[in-house]
């Protein structure tokens, strides 16, 4: 007999009594529990068949990542066992597959992360009015029901509205407060204070449209389409790295131009992966000094131009298409001496903007500046392309205008092989109108009755100090924004994050945490304990796109997709745990607030999906006419259970859904080519631009008036050099004697393939593949006693972070590259962020058009005395509570 | 030897009842936030008796008994405060919202990555389906949560007892073999890693000790199963 049986036989336990006691205990347990985490006996287990083959379903890949790709999941009963990308057709340069990147291929790691938020949670010491506010970010948590969560929120919103009014509710929904479903609910509730940010657009946000540097009404359209890139002799890339920031086919398009013979030149502090791929010549410019460099290029062009022997400037272009270049082409009523050419030559200020002058600021040798200037010469086919990173700098409002000016001076606009302008994200290297246009879900727009909107660069200060500079309503695309500034009192009592990662991605995170610890209530919708949620009181778990009925991505160009595709996706799995859609929350919260949700959401999410599906349009082969994309039958409508009419398009609903994408097939000589400014440049009189003068304005009164009235900082109507706050000059204690200051290094935040901004940062695969060090030039490291792999303490006037050092000659000395978007992990004892969050180091200083200056940060570096930072992937628990 | 045989059968019945109780107890502890009713069962003397029956050495569970003593005294001093403390620790270790030090799902330990709803989860679902069980939270909740796997063991343990009481020994053998298979293929694969990770908790009031207890119980239960199966097969 075995040990256990023997042991019992040796004891005086009776079978009947013991079994009865065990049963009683089990029954008591049954009474104690509420059925969570329990198994149910099925009446019919056949409802689940795990033997059947998995099904490939088109899956969403929806992030603000720089690409827009096809993603598919092999699904077995809600579990994703494989993923793949576009295999709908053969891949070719002309008709490329829409292939996913490492992040998209890790999508299931994110959706099914064990750290998904599963239940509504409340901070333990929160109570109406705020409770112990200081504990935000370090408090314990309690699981609460949806009903409790919505009651808490609704009651607090009502109380705050009664006591302080609607404008004391700061609602942040990511890049715009107006775009989330909660915006509608809060709009019906009487409104909310908005948050606005120039985001990735920096000083491209508003300015270009004022001086004519915008086509089709949106960004990136002053650049020709991808087939025309292959006609360029020289492609000059300023502040761009599509290999990291525009995944998808962008780099491949540039590579075709390379294969066709184009020479590449890269201007950036970092000799990045794109430059490496394209074997670009490197112009290692310092951060936030592009204006000085380009002014010197203008100087060289003006002084070296000789119309017959050395034609560099396209005088005919300047004469016909621009105002403000020289005294002869100034707008009426302004002092002719204020023209650009005389400014560059120093005619009136006695200060020529020579390469020698620029070199001292931008760090590029004067010889290299002169050589670079000649590359722009008018007789070469040149694409002058830029990302917007260097415009995410303080005091950079005149940079886009200067880029335009250089392009105009050299006539690189409006012709095949010539182009100038921004090109980034999903539209990088591929200008032109959308060939497939997104549909509309048909929901009514609910206005916000409150006009307050606080700029990201001062939002946390405004919460803490009760004052801000009101410059108009809405986000950075709003018609009502960029008005004359007006200092207003504001008393924020609720911060409601219905989306985005704003505490993480706005300038001045340390201040932001302080602001979050001041108000009465912080609510955050999220899928994980993001930084927004970590410092919140009530956290609401929301579903990912994989848990929704379906949807679409693309068809609106800017950040949505390239012009040739629209993506569609379907539900992959059921909502995880108690996660709900943002819209469900908006509807239920509306009910709790005593509002009628039908006013904002008159029909359900499936009908919204159908409306959007049915209203997608696509271009005809003639390159002109648009018609419906999707063929929808009566059966489709019946199966979907929606209201609608059958229609004929270019692809059946079934096929569209299966493919996960519709892509316009392109080929050399098709009718979809695009040359920006073509009509304008041919005949500016007949095709004027939407500016005061109808021309490209190198002198823009409108620009200067608009920005100067806003009241953040001043600029001139022509592009001029402005000393940058926290720029290179500020790394010196005394610029004249070149005595270095307390923060001698400039720090930039390159986008990093581990993440899409802050999204995916919790995915272990990506943490392992992309370790997220801080990049240092070996010279700077050596001067500070830092060796490869050492933990570096980086200090700015606003905060401190830790990262391990990666030494590289690819980064120019004096510049530190800290990858953008890492989640904060602040040690409450020391105040040092172990996560390496970029915005811990940045401050709240809005300039110009309200630009967020992510790339103008100055710091000092030192070897950290404490314990070496363990790698992110090895952290047992990323978030220290 | 009839008397002795009877004694053996009585002992097996006791062991089977005991397994059922212990698995139900552990499932309840992991399944949800603690409440007073649950703690009454946990702290009842029957829990010690139950554990004593399977202790291989007399002091196997001494640490846990010490913990029960402390909890009893805490409950007597201030029950609401104690329950609150337990709830806080439960939330921190089993719910979140921060990343958990020991996510309580099998897939995390199979893959050695903090992921749920993986292929291994389907295998667990399949094991449940063979006995017509599905998680109450299906398909929104992952099948391989520790409470669900323990509940499966608890259900099968109870079924085994019922068949044993009814004298249907073939069915008992088959049930016990399936339970052993489930232990080997699932719980035993990850329980030690889980228990070890639970010790990384910043708080050590109750649940980290429960994880160690669970590990020990499961390791012992495999031996108990072996013993009963061997006896029933040979008689």
Interface residues (C-beta under 8 A of the other chain):
Chain A: X1 X2 X3 X4 X5 X6 X7 X8 X9 X11 X13 X14 X15 X18 X19 X21 X22 X23 X24 X25 X26 X28 X29 X30 X31 X32 X33 X34 X35 X36 X37 X38 X39 X40 X41 X42 X45 X48 X50 X76 X77 X78 X79 X80 X81 X108 X109 X112 X113 X114 X115 X116 X117 X118 X119 X121 X124 X140 X141 X142 X143 X529 X533 X534 X539 X573 X574 X575 X576 X577 X578 X762 X764 X765 X876 X877 X878 X879 X881
Chain B: X7 X8 X10 X11 X12 X13 X14 X15 X17 X18 X20 X21 X24 X25 X27 X28 X30 X31 X32 X33 X35 X37 X38 X40 X41 X44 X46 X47 X49 X50 X53 X54 X56 X87 X88 X91 X92 X95 X96 X97 X98 X99 X100 X101 X103 X105 X108 X113 X114 X115 X116 X117 X118 X119 X121 X122 X125 X126 X128 X129 X132 X133 X134 X135 X136 X137 X138 X139 X140 X141 X145 X147 X148 X151 X152 X155 X158 X161 X197 X200 X202 X223 X224 X226 X227 X228 X230 X231
